[in-house]
Amino acid sequence: MNKAFVREPELNGRAYCPRCASLGTAVDRETLDHHVQKQSRPRLADSAWFCDFSRCEVGYFDQFERVVTINELQFAVYPKDPVAPICACYGFTLEDLESDVRQGTPTRIRELLAKSESSDSQCRTLAANGRCCMREVQRLYMRRIAEPGG
């Protein structure tokens, strides 16, 4: 087939992990510099995507399908490691969430929400996906309380 008739993919800011095909979350240089080990950092440009799929070994990838695996990160990150804090800014963990579920009131989650709205939050740098954790914390909490026995 003549290449003149092959349609090039449109760049729309979305990218899929080259290993697991999950939709990535766009991150910038600040996030990458904080999370990727120095020897692996030159492999990616100033922008890339974080693979949020917990069972995938890819941490970050770029549009040329170059990857940095979770073994090349500075430290463990959620959701790749379920023991790592969900909130990298304030250290909120799944155990904190489970405590709120057991107690029947989202006390710790409300405290986290108040902190996340302060100027001390550094989500863009500290969070592996460069985003505030509150959406994920609330999603996990709602899913957990909807479970039988939750």
N, C-alpha and C positions, 0 to 999 in steps of 0.2 A: 504494500500500500504506500502510496506517495505521502510523505510527511506533511505536505501542504494541506492534507485533508484530516490530519490528526489534531484534535482539539487539545490545547494545553490546559492543565488544571488551573482553575481560578484561585488566586490567593485571597482568602477572606479572613485571615487572621487565625483560622482554626487549623490545628494539626493533630494527627493521630500518632500514638506511640508506634514506632516501627516494630516492636516485639509483640505487643498484646492488642494493638489496634484501638486502645481506649483514647477518648478525646483528651488531649492535654490541656493544662491550664497555663496560660502565658505568664512568664516571669521575666524580670529584667536583670540587668547586670548586678544590681545591689543584692538581690536574692541569691544569684548564682555565686557571687564572690563570697558570701557568708557560708554557703552550704557545701560547695564543691572544693575538694582538696586542691591545694595549689598546683600539684603536678598534673591534675586532670583538667583544670580550669581552661587552659588554652585551647582545648578541643572544641569548646562551644563559643559562639559569638556573644555579643552583649545581650541578646535576647534568645530565649529558648522556651521550652514547655516542660512542666512537671507532669509526670505520669502518676495520677492519683490511684491507679488500680493497685490494691494492697499486695497482690500475689505476683506482680511483675517486678523483675529485678532492675528495671530501668528507673533511675531517679529523674534525670533530665534528658531531653533530646532536642535536636534542632531540625530545621527544614531540610537538611541534607542527610537525615537519618543517622547522624553521629549521636552517640549516647554516652552518658555518664551513669554507671550503675550505682546501686545503693551502697556497694562496698567502697566506692570512691567519694562518698560524702564525708563531711567532717564528723558527723555524729548521726545517731539513729533519728529518724523522723516518722511522724504519724502520717499516713496510715500504713506505711511500709513496716513499721515495728509497732504493734499494738500497745507496747509498754511505754513507748515514747509519749511525751505530753501531746495532747491534742492542741493545746495552746502553748506555743513556744514562748510567748511573751510572759505568761504568768504561771506556767507549769501545771495547768489543769490537765488531769489525766482521766482515762476511762474509769479508774477506781473512784475518783471524785464524782463522776457522773453516776456510777452505780450506788454510791452512798446516798446521793439525792433520791434515786429511785427507791431504795430501801426505806428511807425516811419519809417518803411520800410528799416531799416538798423540795422544789428546786433552789434551795438556799445558796449552794455553791455556784450554781449556774447564774443566779441573779447577781451575785458578787462579781462573777467573771464578766457579766454583761456591763456592769457599772465600770469596771476596770477597762474593758475593751473600748469604751467610749471616751476614755481619758487621753490626754496628749502623751502619756507614757507608753502607750501601745506602739509596738514596732513591727506590726504584722508584715509589712512589705519586705522587711529584711529577715526577720526571725522565722516566719512561717515558711515551710518548704514550698508551698504553692503561692506565697506572696500575698495571701488573702487573710482576712479576719476569720477566726475559727467559729464565730458564733452561729453561723448557719449550720455547720456540721454538728456542733454541740447540741443545738436545738433539734436537729433531725434525729440524732442518736437517742436523745432523751425521749422524744415522742415515739419513736419506734420501740424503745425499751419498755415504756409504760403501757404500750398497746399489747405487748406480749402477755400471754397467760402467766400469771404469777408475778407480773411486773408492776 
